[in-house]
Amino acid sequence: KRSGQILFSSSWPGVMREARMIDLSLTGMRFLCSEILSPGTILKITAPHMRASAVVMNLREEVVNERPSYTVGTSFLAVEFEDPRGSFLSVSG
């Protein structure tokens, strides 16, 4: 599990919107935002130590602090980590 603030945009050039990353894997990301994003939407995502383009795979409505929010599941199309070593697995011998 990884969490933290991210910025995303669904248009180029677009206004970057804030969201909260809930989970991160090698293949995608899940985040919480206040915007409805349709499955198939292509996103530009920036987060501390990474940049990515991703496609929205699913959307689920949540209620956070008595306000509607949306959990967005994405699949990476391309991802670049600032320092790939140690981002997911670190081995020493």
N, C-alpha and C positions, 0 to 999 in steps of 0.2 A: 504494500500500500504506500502510495505517495500522495501528498496533498500540497496545496499552495495556490497562490493567485496566478492566473493566466490572463492573457489578452487574446481575443479572437476576432476575426472579421470574415464575413461571408461574401464580400464583394471587393473588387480591386479597382482603383484604390478605394479603400473603405475605412469607415470609422472603426477603430478598435474598441471592443466592448470588454468589460471585466467579467470574469467568472472565477469559480473556485474548483480547482482540480480535486477530484475525489480519489482517483486511482490512475495508475500509469503502468503500462506493460510495454514489451517490445513491439507489439502490434497495434496498440491504440491507447486511447485515454477516455476516461469518463469524467465529466465535469458538471457543475451545477451553475445554472444561469437563469436570468429572468426573461429570456427570449425564446419563443417557439421556433425551433429549427427543424425543417422537414427532412426526413430521411433522403439521402442522395445529395444534400447540400454540401458543397466543397468549402472547407474552412482553411484559413491561414491562422496558425496558432503560434504564439510566442509565450515562453515561460522561462523562469530562471534556468539557465544552463541548457536550453533547447529551443529549436524552431521546427515547425512541422507544417505539412499540408495534410489534411485528413478529410474523410467523407463521413457524414452523419449516418450512422447505422440505425439508431433507435432513439426514442424520446419518451420520457415518462414524467408525468406531472407529479409534483411534490408540493407540500405546504410547509414553508419554512418561515418561522416568526409570523404566522398567520397571513402570509402572502404567497400567492402562487409562484412556484419556481419550477424549473425543468432540469431533470437529469438527462444529459446527452451522452450517448455512447458513440465513440468515433473509431474508425479504423485508419491507421496512417497510410497515406499514399507515399510520403517521403518524410523522413525525420533526420535531423542533424543535432547531435549532442555536442555541447561545447567541449566536454572532456568525456569521450565514450568510456574510458577506462574507469571502472568502479561505479558506473551508473546503475548497473543491475547486478553484476557479479564481479567479485574481486577474489582472486586466488593468489596465494603466495606459497612458495615452496621451500 
